[in-house]
């Protein structure tokens, strides 16, 4: 199934979490794409200080894979850590270690084989309906095939003219194992000359569970007028009571320039 999720992608995810005492939030990514492995370390605040997420400097961060290779992350700006030479390898498992104030937090994630995008295309619509998705322009369609007999989890990301669109979609194959999938991006239309980059990001089940439960938290806030008293925090794979996630991703991407095809 594909689930809609509105949030920034590969940015610090500042949602209102359910807690009173400040807690550490660690977001970490290992990718098979060059210069796409990073960590963001911050801290939540209490109910009376919403939208204030102080970044944490001075963390010591390493990632070790299952063949013993160790990479150390360097702080490149307050609370943001990078290892530009680290390129994740499909099939490997990565163990992350983050030490802050003498407490070490650990998490594990594996890079699955990527799902390949079969095709991308746009189709013209005349418009005249209500909302930006019903304007005159070109709708985007993305096709991929789910590999059979293998649990698959992922998300689709779309970049328009170098700007990442603020919504993307989670996918799991609970009801579509082995099937061809056609994804219709229905939130807006595009115009002739627009440059689109479409990415399918494959992830393991633990990372998917974080984003799946994040959907529930963000949906609760939207349905309740931004009420930060969410029913629960998203699931996490960090120990020692840290929030956030550590995910290892493989990426398949396609590009498209929108052309007239009425």
N, C-alpha and C positions, 0 to 999 in steps of 0.2 A: 504494500500500500504506500501511497505518497501522502505525506502530512505537510501542510503549510506551516511555515515558521517565519516570523518577522523579527529580524534582529541583525546587528552587524556581523560580518563574517571575518574571521581572522583579526578581530579587534577585541579589546577587553569587553566582556559582556556584563554591563552594569545593570542588572535587574535587581529589584528589591527582594532580598532574601529573607526568609523567615528566621530571625534570630534577634536577640536583644544585645547580648555581649558581642563585641567585635570578634570576628573569626577570619582566619587567613583564607584567601582565595587564590588558587594556583591554576592558571590555564596554560597548558603546554601542548605543543604540536611538534611531531616528527613527520616529515613529508618526504616522498620520493622525488620531489621537485627541488632543484638547487635553490639555496637561500630562502627556504620556506620552513625552517625549523626554529622555534622560538618559545619563550616562556614569558608570561606576565604574572607578576606577584603583587597582590594588593590585599587590602583588609576591609571587611565590611564595617559599617557603623551601625548605631542603634536606630530604633524607629524614628527618633526625633531628629535625625540628621540624614534624611534621604538624599540620594544622588551624590554622596560624598564618599569616594572610594580611594583613600590614600594609597599610593603606590609604595612598595616596600623595596628599598635599596639594600645592597649588601648580602643578598642571598648567595649561597654556594650551590651551584646546580651542575649535576653530571647526569649523563645518560649512558647506560651500558647495554650493549646488545647481547644476544645469546651465544655469540662466538667470542665474547670477551673484549670487544672494542669499546673504549671509553672516550666520550667527548665531553668537554667542559664548556659551559655556556658563559659568555662575558656580558656584563651589564652595558648596554649601549645607550640607554637613557633611564631615568628613574623608574625602577620596577620592571623594565623590559630587558630581556636577556636573549642573546642570539649565539648561534654556532653556524656561521655562514658556510663552512666547509662540510657540514654534516648533511649527507644525502641518504635518506632512509632506503633500506633494501627490502623488496617484496619478500615476504615469508619470514622475516626476522622478528623477534620479540625484543622490545626495548623496555628497560627498567630505569625509571627516572628517580633521582634522589635530589630533594630540595631541602637545604638546611637554613633555617631562619631562627635567630636567637637561640642557638644551641639545640633546637628541636629539628629532627629530620623527618621529612614527609616522603613517602614512597608510593609509586603507582607503576602499573605495567600495562602495556598495550602492544598489539601485533599489527603489522602491515599486511592486509590481505591482497590477493591478486586484484587488479583493477577490472571493473566492468567497462567495456569499450562502447563508446557512443557510435551507433551505426550510421546515423545521418541526422542532420539538422536542416530545417527548411522554414521559410515563411510563406504565409498565404494572405492575400489581400482581403480586407473586409471594408464594406462601404461606410460603416459607421452609422450614426444617427441614434444610437441607444443612450443609456444613462451611464455615466462614469467613464474614467479614462480607458478602461478595457473595452469599451464599446465605441471609441472614436474611430474615425477613418484611419486606416493604416494597415500594418502587416503583423499578424499574429505569429508567434514562434512555436514550432513543434520540434521536439527532440525525441529520437527513437533509439532505444537500446534493447538488448536481449538479455534476460536474466539467465545466468548459467544454471543448468539443472542440478538438483541433488546437492547443492552447496548453499548453506545459509548466507545471504548477502544483505549488507546494510550500507547505506550511503546517503549522499545528499547531492542536489544539483545547485550550482551557483551560476549566475549570469552576470557578466560585466558588460555594460553599455558605454561605449566611447570612453574607456578607461575608468569608469566609475562603477564600482560594485553595486548592483541593485540591492535594496535593503531587505528583500525577502527571498527566501530560498526554500527548498523542499527536501524533506527526509523521505527515504525509501527503504522498505524492507520487503522481503519476498514471501511473507507468511502465506499469502493467498495467490501469488503470481510466480511460483517457482518454475523456472524453465520457459517462461512465456515472453513473447515480444511485448515491449512497453512503449506506448506513445504518450509523451508528456506535452500538454498544452499549457504554455505560459499565458495565463488568463488575466494577469493583473494590469497589463497595459499593452498597447500596440507600439510598433516601431515604424520608423520612416525610412524612405529611400536614402541610402548613404550611411545609415547607422552601422557602426562596427560592434559586433557581438562576439563575446568569448563565452563559451558554455563549457563548464567543468562538471564532470561526475567524480565525486570524491568518495572513495570506498573506505570503510572503517570497520573495526571489529564490533562485536555485540555490546561490549562494556561501554565503549564510547557512544554507540547509538543510544544506549539507555540513558546516558546523560542528556543528550539532545532531545530524546523523546519526552523525558520528564520536564525538560525546559519548556517544551511546547505547552504543557499543562500550566506551568507557572505564568508564562507570558499571556496565555489565553485567559487565565483567571484575572490578571491585572486589567486586561482590556475589557473584559465583561463586567468588571466592578469599578470602572472609572479610574483606574490607576491605583486602586487600593493596594498598598504594599504588604498587607497582612496575608500573604500567600499561604495556602494550606500546607505546603511542605517545600523543602529545598529540592532542586534537581539531584538525582542520584550522582554519586561521585566514586571514582576509583582511588582517591587518595586516602591514606590512613591518617591517624592522629587528629581526626576531627576537622581536617581542612575541607574547604569547598572547592568547586571547580572540576576540572577534568584534565587527564593526560591522554591524548589521542595520537595514534600512528596511522597515517593516511597514504593511500596511493591515488593518483590523479590521472584521469584521461580527459583531454580537452579537444574541442573543435572551435573553429572560428568561422564567422560568416559576415559578409557585407550585404546589407539588405538592398536588393535590386528589384526593379519593377517587374512583376510577373502576373499582371491581371489577366 
